[in-house]
């Protein structure tokens, strides 16, 4: 069995600390397990960690309530909560501290970040914290600001352990080390002992590359500086750390320090902080592997800790490539980057990064304190009286299986045992840490948005499909444009009328086009890109690329295409975040940022939910796991139609949920069918296959929906209610539902991170388009029946349209669903007619109904249609295109592309033995829909509803 790489690091002289703490991690035994099994030797905390832990969990509610009853102030509550956590953690590390004679086993606690530029108050608060915690294995964190330096000296002279934080630059590091030695020398002069004094200097690394890399990428466009700049990308932080280690050796092996050593003093070790990888182009253990060496500490996030345990390769590397490191730092100046200015900017931003969560936490505590004396309102409630026992048994089973802990460790065996599936699963769990990674890029996004505004762009067209576009669509339709926002259009249809409308109405030379594709090979956005790049090039010539941005995974064909066309920017997403799990990555956040939405708050809400769902939280208290258990367990007895009832303002969020659930679970003959956009009806029209999810938006409470929900509960239908305070709570819902979907997948025994049947329709479409390229036309079968203006395509023969429809719906059985697949323009007048048809079918047959526009649904519910249970009745609606336009570089038009997609999906459904009928509406889609509605009414008017 392979030795744990985390333990191997100890033999190389490096200690691993963790950059995370929360109460339940301590009380559940998870922290103790990490100490015992992984050799964890310390923990660091900061206001951001505490803010998310306290606001995003129930861990602290009882303590807050008790202190509220004692009339404690908010500041006193904060201090009590954090001090207690640090004390408990210090107690767990005390055996390590004792065994290693005070060289390790430390827990760090930060002074109020607002004191970063106030020396005297920093000293005063540090003294108070030191006395309150009253543990020898605690360090007080003091920032390496100019004002922090004398505080460091004073605290060390008083015998207080100090963790110097927010350290970025080498000159400042020398000053920090000087302050430490001055403090020791003052102490020595007074004859005080020094043997138990400990200090670390924490270098924040990945933030350096996050700031410098985009600057280097801009320099790469300068012919003179391009080669040198390209050679520096991703190397500056590690080069800086390597040189810092050389300074460490120089100072703490000097004759001056040897005098202190003789009196028992210990070196101030360097600690590598901010070592989680933020750039998807880099290894997830980049800032660990290259910085292994004696007398060093690396503080890891949970994700990086798990990653290094899984595939770390320990070896002493800290002193390798020193000449190269020196060269890198020299070359920065040669490409016009002043590293001292960079590190000062990072220091200023770092202080602010801690101020904001600290202030947010104070507001959270203020709110919790005020609410502590009131009855708690659960933000997620379950009215499932008949299914409580099954749900409780499942939660108990998951607890025995250590489900949540294993999920956060990315254990693929929770879902599948075979090697192929396990590989897919490992590559699909990056969303667990996506929000915290994107927090590091808020500055990059802000700078990008400022650049776009300054460049005069008046509109943004976001071109994607499925998971790459649905979060953008949800933002665009749910949120009002911000004060400084740029109007956003989401293009995710091959309908030529829609595409030509954008062309005619948009100021193309002042429009930013975003081509979004995880794989970089998705046919639709590539076609959109070809089309609009050609249009812009006709206006702007070789400068056309300045109007284009790409979002994709590293190394995809779209990356090369963007380079060939000189795109303004390529944003690399994390390869281990699947498309439908990518809402909180660049795919969702770039369009949201351009709309001037508060993406920082979106991430904060998501991270609070992440903390509420973390590995140390018992399954019964984990909102994502409990939700997943409920929807998974209720699917077993047939409640597999998850019906979303929500205010109109967030209806497109239902479309995002639709894809997440359908594409994740609809496979191997099972799955959860999401029903979005179906209006609420009376309880009597619903079958026994429904599970209702009610999103209750505080800003938009609809009394009719409230009354309708109450009626459903009285009728015995299971109902889940989720409370949202405002639209920004969508951030937390993205994460909650991703966690729930992963959990439900484990309960159903499927892999929720692949989409094995989506490719079938694509391949059928490609074959048809290849035929167009060869023969110059798209071949299609003749209709079974023409009844002007309609044409019917099916596997059966009937004498009239009415008989076709009667025969089609005669196959309906309890537990089935009816899917309307509309390859039509998504116009209000068309949508209204389709919704009328949908509601009529639901009310007559008492079946769940879905409505999807092609080709969007092919990347969404299309997986469930082909891979899920054979319970669907598929009614495909097509029409002639009123206008059409060619796709550059191909032999076909967008209209032909769309028809090929419809025919390809029709064939795939037939090959899976599904009940499917295509109705072609003719030249006028509205007239055709009216004709179809009339015949449909005649066919179903005398139908009696299905009975269970």
Buried (B, 14 or more C-beta within 10 A) or exposed (E): EEEBBBBBBBEBEBBBBBBBBBBBBBEBEBBBEBBEEBBBBBBBBBBBBBBBBBBBBBBBBEBBBEBBEEEBEBEEBBBBBBBBBBBBBBEBBBEBBEEEEBBBBBBBBBBBBBBBEBBEBBBBBBBBBBEBBEBBBBBBBBBBBBBBBBBBBBBBBBBBBBBBBBBBBBEBBBBBBBBBBBBBBBBBEEEBEBEBBBBBBBBBBBBBBBBBBBBBBBBBEEEEBBEBBEBBBBBBBBBBBBBBBBBBBEBBEEEEBEBBBEBEBBBBBBBBBBBBBBBBBBEBBBBBBBBBBEBBBBBBBBBBBBBBBBEBEBEEBBEEBBEEBBBBBEBBEEBEBEBEEBBBBBBEBBBEBBBBBBBBBBEBBEEBBEBBEEEEEEBBBBBBEEBEEBBEEBBEEBBEBBBBBBBBBBBBEBBBEEEEBBEBBBBBBBBBBBBBBBBBBBBBBEBBBEEBBEEEBEBBBBBBBBBBBBBBBBBBBBBEBBEEBBBBBBBBBBBBBBBBBBBEEBEBBEBBBBBBBBEBEBBBBBBBBBBBBBBBBEEBEEEBBBBBBBBBBBEBEBBEBBEEBEBBBBBBBBBBBBBBBBBBBBBBBBBBBBBBBBBBBBBBBBBBBBBBBBBBBEBBBBBBBBBBBBBBBBBBEBBBBBBBBBBEBBBBBBBBBBBBBBBBBBBBEBBBBBBBBBEBBEBEBBBBBBBBBBBBBEEBEBEEBEEBBEBBBEEEBBBBBBBBEEBBBBBBBBBBBBBBBBBBBBBBEBBBBBBEBBEBBBEBBBEBBEBBEEEEEBEBEEBBBEBEBBBBBBEEEBEBBBBBBBBBBEEBEBBBBBBBBBBBBBBEEBBEBBBEBBBBBBBBBBBBBBBBBBBBBBBBBBBBBBBBBEBBBBBBBBBBBEEBBBBBEBBBBBBBBBBBBBBBBBBBBBEBEBBBBBBBBBEBBBEBBEBBBEBBBBBBEEBEBBEE
